Structure formats: C-alpha cells, structure tokens
Amino acid sequence: MTLLNQEVSEELQSRRPELAAEMVAREFVRHPERERRDGKAGREKCLEDAGEHLAYLAQAIRAENQALFHDYIGWAKVMRAKRGIPAADLEGLLVSMKESLRNGLPRELGGLAGDYLESALQRLPLMPDETPSFLMGGAPLAAQYLQALLRGERHMANKLILDAVQQGAAVREIYLQVFEPAQHEIGRLWQMNQISVAQEHFCTAATQQIMSQLYPHIFGAGRTRGTLVATCVSGDLHEIGVRMVCDLFEMDGWHTHYLGANAPTPSVVQTLIEEKATVLAVSATITYHVRAVEALIAAVRRAPECSGVKILVGGYPFKIDPNLWQKVGADGTANDAEKAVDLANRLTGNPPLSMHLPMEESSSLPRARAEVRPPERESLRRGQEGQARSASEHRRRDDHLFKLLSSINNDLVNAQRELARKNAELVAEIAARQQAEAALETEHRERVELARRAGMAEIAISVMHNVGNVLNSVNVSASIASDKIRDLKLSTLNRLAELLGGQEDLQAFFASDQRGAEVPAFLTRLVERLETERTAALGELGALRQRVEHINEIVATQQNYAKACGLTEILPLAELLEDALRFSAGAIERHGVEIVRDYTELPAVPVDRHKVVQILVNLISNAKHALAARPLEDKRLTLRLARNGVAGATITVSDNGIGIPAENLTRIFQHGFTTRKEGHGFGLHSSANAAREMGGSLTARSAGPGRGADFTLEIPLRSPA
C-alpha cells in the first residue's frame, strides 16, 4: 500500500459524514426533481447510501484494487434495480461523489479517488442487471432445503438434512453442497428483492439451528491436528460462514474455538494465548471491514505468545482480490471452508486426510439443475412507490439490539458446541471404559481358567503323590511275591520225580531201598515248605490287590471331581473334607502330620463340589508347607466344620506352623503373591475367587510368625441367587 493510497483512504474514513452530506447536497442541486419525488425520507436514504459508497471506496483505495469497488457497485446496481429505483440515481450519485471529492480534497488525493469513481462509472452500463443463482448445477437437496425454509417449514428442512445424513450423505457434503450454496442463494434472493429481511434472518437462524443438530456427527474426542480459533472481526455480524469453517475443521480432527461475530480484538488475542492456538481464521464479509482484519492481524503479530500462530483470512472481499490476504499480513486465504482446512494443514505440516477429495469425486449427493421459486409476497414493494431501504439500513436498523442478539446467539452456539464436544468426549470415555471392562472381563476369565487349571494341577499333584506312594508299595509287594515264587523248591521235586520214574518196581523200591524209605518224610517236609511259601505269596498278592484298589479309588475320586466342575450338588461338607484329605493323604503321612477332626453335624448343602475341594486342597497343601519346619512329633493340622449363624457354615483349616506376618495378611489373596520360592501365587487368589463365586468368602487369621494360622471358608447353606 502506497502512502498516497493510505492517505486517501484515511481521509475518506475520517471525513465520511461531512463528505457524504456534501455529495448528497450536490446531487439534489443537480437533480432537483429527486427532492420532489423522494422527499425528506429519500434524501436521508441517499445520504446513507453515499456514506456506504464512501466506506467501500476507502477500502478499495487502501487495497489498491478498483475491482473491490466495482463489485460493490455492480451488486448495488442489481439490488436497486430490483426495487424499482432508477439506474440514473446511482449513476448521478457516483458523478456527484466524483465532483465532490475532486473539489473537496487536496488535488492529488481527490484525483486518485476521482479515478476510482470514473472507472466505476465507465463500467456501470456494462454491469449485469441480474445475479445468477448459486444453486444452478448443484445438489437438488440444496434447492429442496431452501424451498422448505422459504415456506417457513423449518422442521421439514431439518428432516431433509437428517434423512440425508441417515441415508449416508457425509456431513461435510451437507455443509459444502447444501448449507453454503443455500446461504449464498438467500443473499441473492434478498438482493433480487424476492425475499424480505425477515425471511433472510429466519432462513439463516434455521440453518444455524439445523447445524447444531449435526453436532453429534461432527464433534469427537482425541482432536490432535491442532487448535483453531475462528472469529469475525469487530463490527461484522455475519457469523454463519466462519461457523461453517469451524465445523469443517472439527470434522478434520482439529480442536476449535468459535468466537462468533463482532469479537473484540483483545478477546481474540487472549483466546489465542489461553488455548495455545496454532491457527487463527478471520472472516470479513463486507469490504470495508477488511481494515479491521488488518488491525486484528497486526495486534496478533505484536503478541510474543502468538508468534507461531498461522493466520487465515476469508470472506467475500478476499474472493474479489486474490492478493488481498498478503496486503493485510495474513499467511493465506481460501475461497471456501474445505480449502481453508487444506491450507491450514499445509501451513502446520499436517498430512492431508483421505476425506479431502474433489467434490465431483467424493460427493454422495446428486448434482443437477435446480431452481428456487420464492413464495409470492404482496408485501414486496416494486417500482418507485415506497422504495426499499438499502442493505446498510437493514444492517443498522436497531443496531444495538441486533448486536445484543448476536452476542446471545454466539453464547448459545458456543454452549451447543461445547455440549457436543463434551458429549463426544463422554461417548469416547464410555467406549474406552467398555473396552477396558471387556479386557478386564477377558483377563478375569483367563485368570479364572488359569486358577481352575492351577487348582486342577494342585489336585493332580496330590493324586500323583498318593498314587506314587501306593505304587511304591505295589512294587515292594510285587517284588516279594516274585521272590517267593522264584524261591519255590521245584528242582527238588523234579529230582524226586526223575528218581521215581526210573524205578521199574516202585513197591520194591519203597520196601527195600533206603532212598524210597525217605520219600514220605521228604514229601511231608516239602508240603509244609510249599504251604508256608504259598501263604506268604498270597499275603503279598492280597496286599498288592488292596493297593491297586487304592489307586483305583484315588483315580475315581479325581474323575468324579473332573466331571462335577461347575455343577451344584447337595452334598455333606464332611464328605468333601474327607475327599480333600484323601487327595493329600500321601503327603500328610509322609510329613508325619497329625490330623485332628472337629466336625459339627450339618445338613447337606448345595455346593460346587469341584470348587470346595479345590479350595480345601489348596488350604491343606499350604498348611502342610507351613508345618514343614516344625519337629516331627509336633505337626498338627486341625479341620473344623461348624454352623455359621442360621444361613451358613464354616470350614476352618488350622495349623501350628510358621504363621503369617501381619503385613502379609492383607496381601496373601492377591494374584501372584507368594512367600514360597517354588510358589506361583495362584492358590489362595483362585480360592478366594471361587469362594465369592459360591456366595461365600475365604479369610485368614494369624497371631504372627511361629504361631500358626487359621483359614476359614464361609459357605451359604443355600445357593446364591
């Protein structure tokens, strides 16, 4: 920006009321018929229009771009023509402006301003009289949606959008192909005098409300691509565009903060600092607000904490002047929300997401010619009778109230966005908790299975010990029986048979031969010897049979428990205690442990046989290990069975072994805790779990090291519900 352009722009801004009054006075002197035609009200409208023209002219000169002023004049031409205002009025006011500025400003300043106005006057006849629809060639849903809004059917418009999303349309496409063109079309329809200001405001408010309905599809947890702060500059009340930008960033994985319309500069800077923002998006929909954009950017650049913030600008003026973003000191601009997301990702080094496809390739919404027909309204005033107010008057009418309502709307939108974000975080947290619970459940099942197998292994080890002990006895008995049979005097009997077989006359042999006379005595001694050896062999074989039956009994008991796993049976608890002892009998006998039984007679109870015996085998095994260090003659294991109140029973396994330190009493049931070098830490943990699964409990008590321990299993007399 040259110093001359800056000086002219500031002169026009600072003297705008004075210059506007001079221009209007000149215009009404040149065209006195306007005074008669329009009266005092017409003169006031002309004064306001002149001030609006000066504001646009000042910004165009500041940006050194005549196209900004040309575009505004072209828009004003269509807007005024559709309200029946003669085209000569606009041309006449521009001529009066040119003459007033050339005469009322220093020559160099007035000359530059006059050149801009002369250029606009030359182009005015060539400017179109119509603005084409923004829905031509777009998605039919956009036209259907806008028609519903124009009929005042907000609920139908809402249903169209929600149904489209439910049928698979991407929310991003709804924003870019429905909301965005519909909003542009609403502005065009007002410009063309086909809808009222009230309809324009209704449609915009309805779209904002419907956007809020889509927040559950937009907001999510785990935003990691960066933090965006988005705002309209102070004085700009058109917030829906920057809100769409915010939502598109959310869809892309950004964490966003929407400041809405008319945000004061200090608030914007403070938010950037507090939120540690990486990108600032600034919107300006009106050309003369560009200067405020420039001031905001300068304030951000002056803040050391914001040195790394990338600044994007957007809005209608930046579409007209592709280089305007550089002139205001931004890092880039984009023509729509999707391009803004792409640009922010490039500036911050984020990889593009797969959702960033050209609209023709990625769209799930059909595209076709669409026409919007606004409803007929008798209240739309045509021709010169009752000329419509200009756009600026609509924006400024009840200005204080409008800003207040805009502020309330911003607060409401931010509350809705924060609620949607918190809901998304809550949903993510619930999903994470459910996943964690599922993992814990899986781990629990695995631990239960591991504990079950550990318990089975404990029982199997006891079975193997018992079977091994019996097999030792079997081997001894079998060896003795084998030795007895091997030592039978069968060779002597064979020699006797050979002697007798060689005699031709046995009678003579027995009567006259000395050897024959000794045969009866020999046979008597032989029979006695064989009878003795037979008795001994039968004794060993009987013992062998008993030991084999013992093995069969042990194996049968194990098979019985293997089949009973998970089943509830009505069983006497004393029988289960004896089964557990039977599993451990070999080890108990080998270690010289005295068994003391103290059983109270109780009725049979519904229990899981396998779980109870698994617990008891673990407790008896632990007691056996606890007794290992005591003298042989003083190892005592006491089993008590007693009633526990009205509805329960207790089984207590007590030993007078090494005892348990107080600090370990709270840890012994934890998974993996053990004090034995060869221990695995599953037994007591799995036993406590098994007790709880039966509706009971397992507790431990010890007076301390060297003073033994009591483990008590509480079992309900009824099955748990």
Secondary structure, DSSP 8 states (H G I E B T S, - for coil): --HHHHHHHHHHHHTHHHHHHHHHHHHHHH-HHHHHHHHHHHHHHHHHHHHHHHHHHHHHHHTT-HHHHHHHHHHHHHHHHTTT--HHHHHHHHHHHHHHHHHHS-HHHHHHHHHHHHHHHHHGGGS-S----TTTTS-HHHHHHHHHHHTT-HHHHHHHHHHHHHTT--HHHHIIIIIHHHHHHHHHHHHTTSS-HHHHHHHHHHHHHHHHHTHHHH--S---S-EEEEEE-TT----HHHHHHHHHHHHTT-EEEEEESS--HHHHHHHHHHTT-SEEEEE--SGGGHHHHHHHHHHHHH-GGGTT-EEEEESHHHHH-TTHHHHTT-SEE-SSHHHHHHHHHHHHT----TT---HHHH--S------------TTS--SSTT----HHHHHHTTHHHHHHHHHHHHHHHHHHHHHHHHHHHHHHHHHHHHHHHHHHHHHHHHHHHHHHHHHHHHHHHHHHHHHHHHHHHHHHHHHHHHHHHHT--HHHHHHHHHHHHT-S-HHHHHHH-HHHHHHHHHHHHHHHHHHHHHHHHHHHHHHHHHHHHHHHHHHHHHHHHHHHTT-EEEE-HHHHHHHHHHHHHHHHHHTT-EEEEEE-----EEEEHHHHHHHHHHHHHHHHHHTTTS-GGG-EEEEEEEEETTTEEEEEEEE-SS---GGGTTTTTSTT--SSTT--S-HHHHHHHHHHHTT-EEEEE-SSTTS-EEEEEEEESS---
